[in-house]
Amino acid sequence: MRPIKFVDAFSNEPFKGNPVAVVLDAQGLSEDQMQTVARWTNLSETTFVLPPTHPNADYTLRIFTPRTELPFAGHPTLGSAHALVESGLVKPKNGILVQQCAQGFVPIRVDGGVFTLELPDAKFKEISQEDISTLESILKCKLEAPAPVDVGPTFVIGRVENIETLLGLDPDLNRLAELERKLEVTGITLFADYPDSTDIEVRTFAPSSGVSEDPVCGSGNGALAVFRKCRGLLETPSYMAKQGRKVGRDGRVYITVNSVVRVGGECVTCLKGELNV
């Protein structure tokens, strides 16, 4: 039996954030077993904690969707850090934890109930006008200069004209999954600006990874912040992204963009138990 927690990330209220299942001791599990557990939880991500293999890291984290392993993801990183600190399995050094994952080392600042990760280096990828037109056809709306941004997982980022249009989107998920596979991206993250505010509303779709709509996506929001910075769309270096309304959640993502992008939020444990594997 292995200890497991279900943690809501980007919320301090149970059942309002994005849940991640955290297996706190995954030593001895095979990759196939991890993928089987991730399919069973059927959450957007399930994580598996292992000892670090480098002295600079506090632990190693492997991250699985129901269909595949990811090199890095935002809400699983923060939710797992919360679970480990709460369980007393790791202690921040000067307020910092270092996660080792396939993407490299991810520093996480722990400040009271807020966990903030430092986004790995990002890079833009190419997308053809034909593929943009296909995406707009699937979404049934126009996007402002969309582009894929790679932060470990890769998201096509696009700006939608207004909040009403964003919240009204009902894409053909089968066609969207086909396009994601063609583009070799993890998902699509879309946003719209709130009038008279620096806040934004966000939605993320990742059907090719087995996630129809991600309630609150940390890596998608990190990629989005890079997109906004490079497109000159940031009015202030710090802002809040709201996500999850269409799936009954109320996520809050705190973004800071300076020399690096930082993605933060509160976390709350919803369930504790033992995994029979």
N, C-alpha and C positions, 0 to 999 in steps of 0.2 A: 504494500500500500504506500502511496506517495502523497504528501500534502499538496493540496491544490486550492487556489483562491480564484474567485471571479471578482474582478475589480472594474468598476466604472471609472474611466478616464475622462477628463475634461468636465467633471461635475463634482460638487460636494454633496449631492443628493442622490441616493440610490435610485437606479433605474432611469436616470435622466441623461447619463453620459454614454460612452461607447465601451461595452464590456470586453475584457480580455480574460481568458483563462490562463492562469499562471501555474505551471507545474514546478514546485519549488525545489525539487530534487529529481533531476532527469538522468543522473548517472546510470549507465548501463542500458538505457533505452536506445534502440536502433532508430535510424531515420524512418523506416517503414512504420514502426510503432508510433513515432511522433506524428507522422502524417495521418495515421489511423485515428489517433486521439483528436487531432484537429478536425478531421471530418466528422467525428462524433459530436464534439461540442457545437459544431456548425456555427461558430462565431466568426467574425471577419478575421480574427487572429487568435491563435493559441501559442503561448510561449513556454519554453523549456529552459530551466536554469541549470547551468553546469559550472564547474570550477573554471577559473581563468587559466589560460595557458601562458600569460604574460604577467610579469610582476607589476606592471602599471595598471592593470585592470582589477576590479573588485569581483567580477563574475563574468561568465559568458552567457549570452542569450541567443537561442535559436527561435525563429519566428515562422509560424506556418499559417497560411490560409487553409480553407477546406480543400484546396487543390494543389498548393505549391508552397515552397519555402521562399521567404523574402530575405534579402540581405540586411534590411533595416526597415523599421516602420515606427511611426511616432507614438500613437496611443499605446501599443504594446510595450514600448520602451518606458514610458512614464508609469503605466499601470504596474509593470513588473518591478520597477524601482520602488514604488509605493508598497507592494506586497512584501518585498524583501526587507525594507526598513521596518515596516510594521511587525514583521515576524522576528525581528532582531537578528536576521541572518547576515546583514551587512550594516556597517555604520559609515556615514559620510565622513570624509576627512576634510576639515575646514569647509563643511557644507557641500562637498562635491563627491559624487560617485562616478566611477568610470566603468561603462559597459563595454564589453568586448563582443563584437558580432561580426558577421561576414563582411559588413561594410567597413569595419575598422573599429576604432575606439570612439565612444560617444560620451562626452562629459555631461553629467546631469546635476544641476544645482538643486539642493533641497532647502527650501526656505519655509519653515512651518508646514502648512499643508499644500504648498505649491511646489510642483516638480517642473523643472525647465531644462530641456535638452538643447544642446548645441548642434545645429543641423550639419550633417556632413557636407563636404564641398559639392556644389551643384553644377550641372552643365546643361545647356540647351541642346536639343536635337532638332533635326530637320523634319518638316512635314510638308507634303505637296499640296498644291491648291486643290487637286482632285480629292485628296483625302479630307481636306477641310470641308469641301462641298458635301462629301459623304457624311461627315460628322454632323454638319448643319442639317442635312436631310433627316438623319436619325433623330436629332433633337427637336426638329421643326422650329429652329430659331437661328438667328445670325449670331456669330461670335466675333469679338474684337481681337484680331491678330492672335489667334490661338497658337500655342507651341508646346511641344513636349519638354518637360524639365526633369532631369535625372537626379534624384537625391539618394540613390540606392534603388528603390522602386521608382518607376518613371510615370509621371502623370501628364496627360495633355491638359494644359491650363487654358481656360477661356473666360473672357468677361462677357456677361449677359447684360442686356440693356437696362433692365430694372428688376427689382425684387419680385414683382408680380409674375413676370415672365419666368424667372428662375424657379419659383415655387410651383409654377404650373407645368413644368417639364414632365413629360411621361414618355421617355425614350423606348424604342424597340430594343429590349435588352439582348435578344439574340443577334440582331445586326450589330449592336454595339460591341458585343463580345467578339464577333468576327473581325471588326475593325481593330479592336485592341490587339488581337493576336497578329494581325497583319502589320501593325505599327510596332509590335513588340513593346507595348506599354502595359503598366499595371492597371491603369484606370483613367478616368476623366474627372477632373475637378473644375467646377464652374463657380463663379462668384458674381455678385452684384453689389453695388454700393448703396448704403442707406443715405437718403437725402439729409443734408445738414448734420452729418455725423461722420466720424472716421471709421465707424464699425462697418463690417461687411457681412453678408449672408453667403453661405457656402453649401454646395452639394457635391458629393463624390459618388461616382458610379464605377464599379469594378466587376462586371459580370463574368469576364474571362477568368477571374480568380475565385469565382463562386460567391461573390458579394454583390447582390443587386444594387443596394445603396448602402454605403458605409455611413453609420450614424454620425460619427465625428472623426475625421481623418487627420492625424497629426502630420504625417509625412506629406499628404496632399496639401495641407495648409502651409507647410514649410516650402514646398515647391511653388505654391501660389505666391508666397512672400517674395521669393526670388524673382518670379515673373513680374510682379508689380514694381519691384525695385528697378529691374532692367528696362521696363516699359515706361518708367517715369510716372507711375500711377500712385506713388505714395505721397500723401500729404503730411504725414508725421511718421517718425521712425517706430512708433509703438501704436498698436491698435488691437481691437478685439474682433475675432471672427466668431459668428454664431452659426451653429450647424446642428441639424437633426430634427428640425420642426416637422418635416414630411414623414418621419418615421417615429413620431411621438417622443422625441428626446429634446433636450435643451442644453446642448453642449456650448461651452465657452472656451475659446482658445486664445491665449495671450501671446501676441507676436511682437518681437523687437527685432528691428533690422538695422544693424550697424555694420561693422566690418565682417560680422558673422550673423546668421539668422538664428534666433532663439525662439523655441516653441514651448509654451508652458501651459499648465492647467492644474486644477485640483483633482484629487482622486479619492474614491471611497470604495471600501470592500463591501460587496453585496452577499458573498457566500464563501464559507470555508468548509473544507471537507477532505476526503481521502480518495485518491484515484486508484482503482483496482487494475494495475498494469505492471 
